[in-house]
Amino acid sequence: MTKIEWQEFLATQKQLCKQGLIHLKHRPFISIITTIIISLLLTLAASLPAAFYLLQHNADNWAKNSKITLYLTEGTMEADARQLLTLLRQRSDVAKAAYISPTQGLKELARHLSSTDILDGLPSNPLPAVIEVMPVATLSVPTAYMQLVDYLKTLPHTEKVQFDMDGFKHEYSLLRVGGWPLYGACAVLCLIVLFIIINAVEMFFLQENRQAPEDFAYYSFVYAGVLMGISGVFIAYLITYNLLTIII
């Protein structure tokens, strides 16, 4: 394509674009409604992957911050508890473990209470010794957590093992579905948007009583559809960006 031909091509496209704007101005109601529908559908299409990402991010944070509480039997010597602590820290599925003595637990409880009168009236410390176990983040399936919990239950001086397995199974079940259904839904929504734009172009064209799509003026209606699509994308971007800013 020569320079002159390229300039003529750009001039023609510019003229068609202007004519497309004129078509939109002549049909303001249909143009605005179509653009709003497009923007809402694209906002929904963009929100689905974003929601899955936030869910995955929340699950990762939950896994990193989850802990298993190991309550020791009453009268367990601190030396025995320290041996258990050393044993747990040597496991590959344990990120870290911390020992909390009954005295430390009582001090922590007093720090969270507005009044310590109840604690002052206790004849003795009722709190047991506790070992908090933080699993490694790579334990991403419930069975791996259950294996660790079952092992902790077999340790000596263990009275109770507490872990929110139901919450973890809920998070895992949602992530196990994966993002493919959401991406499929996004693809369907985008196809619906494309159908709406094509339908709007055809409706504009028929309202002008044109004879056939081969008419050169038909491309001005195509530009009108493209302009509505671009406007919808821009509005959807603003809505999605502001929603994510508020949520995150």
N, C-alpha and C positions, 0 to 999 in steps of 0.2 A: 504494500500500500504506500503510495507516494505521499508526500507532505500535503499536497493540495487535497488529495482524496481523504486523508486523515482529518484535515480541517473541515471539510464538507461533512464528514461523518459526525464529528463532534457538534457542529452547528445543527445538524438534523436532530441529534439526540437532545440537544438543549431545547430545541423548539418543541419536540415531543414531550419533554418534561414539563415545559410551561403549559402546554395544552392539557397535560394530565392534571396539573394544579387547577386549571380552569374547570375541568370536569368535577373535581372535588368541591369547588366553590359553588357550582350549580346544584350540587346535591349535598348540602351540609348535614342534614339529619342522618341520611344513610351513611355518609362518610364518617361522622363522629361515632355513631353506634357501632359500625364495623370496626373502627379503630379501637374502641373500648373493649369490644369482645375479644379482639386479637390480643390486646395487652393483658387482659385477665387470663386468657388461656396460656399465654407465654409466661406470665407470672407463676401460674400453677406448675407449668412444665419446669421452670427454673427452681421452684421451691421444693419439689420432690427430691432431687439429688442433694439439695442443701439440707433438707430434713434428715436424710440418711447419713450425711456427713456428720451432722450434729449428734445424731444417735450413736454413731460409731465413736466419735470423740468422747461422748459421755460414758460409753461403755469402757473405753480405754482408761479414762480417769477413774472410773469405778474399780476396774481391775487393779490399777496401780495403788489405789488408796484402800482397797479392801484388806481386812485383817481377820485372822482367826484367833479367838480368845480361848486360851487354855487355862481353866480353873483347876488349881491344885487342891488336893485333899487337905483337910484341917490338920495342922500339926506338922506339915512338911517342912523339913529343915531347909534353911537357905542354901546349905552346901549341896543338898540333893537337887534343889531347883536350879542352881548354877550348873550342875552336871547336865541336866536336861537342856538348859540353854545352850551349852557348848555343843551338845549332840545335834540340836536343831540347826544351829548355825553352820554345821558341816554339810547339811543336805543341799543338793543342787536346786531343789524346787522351793527353797526358802530364801527370800531376799534378805530379810533381817528378822531378828527376834529380840525382844526386850523383856526383862524380868521386872515385875512390879510387886514389891513386898506389901504385906498388909498395912504396914505403917505408911508407906508411900501412897497406897490406895486411899487410906483414910485422910491423908493430907490433901489429896486431889479432890476428894469428895467435899471436904470442908471449904476448899477454895471456890467450889461452884455453888455452895449453899449461901443464902443470904444471912442465915442465922445458924450458929454452931451450938445452940443450947441443947438440941437433941443429941448431938454427938458427945457433948460434955457429960450428959447424963447416962451414957452407956457404961455398963460395968466393965466391958472388955471390947476389944476390937473385933467386930463380927465379919470383917472382910477377909476373903481368902487370898492367898498368894496367886498371882496371875502371870502368865507368860503370853505376850502378844506376838503372834507370828504373822509376818507380812510375806505372802507368797510372791514368787517372781511373776513379772507381767506376762511371761510367755505361757502361763497356765490359762489358756483361753477357752477351755472346754470344761463343762461341769464334772466330767469323769475324773479329770486330773485333780480338781479341787477335792472331790470326794475321796480320792485315794489318799491325799494328804490328810484330810480330816479323819479318815479311818485309821491311818497310822498314828495320829496324835492320840486317838482314843485308847490305843494299846500301850501307851507309855506308862511307866510306873508313876504313882502319886497323882494320876489324872482323875479328877472327879467329873468334869464336864467340859465339852468342847462346843463352843458357840460360833456359828458362822451363818450368815444370811444366804443360804443356798437358794431359796426361792427367788430372791431378788436377782441373783446371778443367772439362774435359769431363765428368768424373764428377759433379761438383757440379751442373753446368748440366743434365745429363740428368735428374737427380732432380727438380730444380725445374721443368723444362719440362713434366713430367707435370701439375704444378699440384695445387692442393688439392681440386679438385672430386671426384676419386675418394675421397679421405679423407672429405670431407663427406657423400658418398653412403653410404659405409660407416657413418658416424655415424648417418645417418637410418635405415638398415636396423636397426642395433642398438637404436635408440630404439623402432622399431616392434616389435622382438622383445620388448623390455621391456614395452611396452603389451600385447602378446599374452599374456605371462606373467601380468601382473596380472589381465587379464580372465579368463584360464583359472583362476587361483586363486580369483577371486570366484565363478565358476560352480561350481567344485568345492566351495567352502564352502557355497554355496547348496543344491547337490544333497545334500550330507551332512546337511542339516537337513530333508530331505524336503519342501521347499517345493514348492508346486504350480506357480507361474508367477512370472516376473520382475516381473509387475505388482503382486505382493504388496508392501505398504508396507515390510515388514521386509527386503525385498531391498536397500533402500538402505543398511541397516546393513552388509551385506556389501560394498557398494561403498565405504563408508568404510573397511572393513578393507583393501581393496585400495589405496586412496589412502594409508593410513597406511604400508603396506609400501613403496609407491613413494617416499613422503617419506623414510622411513628409509634406503632404498637410495640416494637422491640425497645425503643427508647423509653416509653412509659413503663414497660415491664421491668426494664433495668432499674429505673428509679424506685419503683415499688419494692422490688426484691432487695435492692441495696439498703433501703431504709429499714425494711423488716429485719434483715440480718444484723444491721447495726443495733437495732433495739434489742433483739434476742441475745446477741453475743455481747 
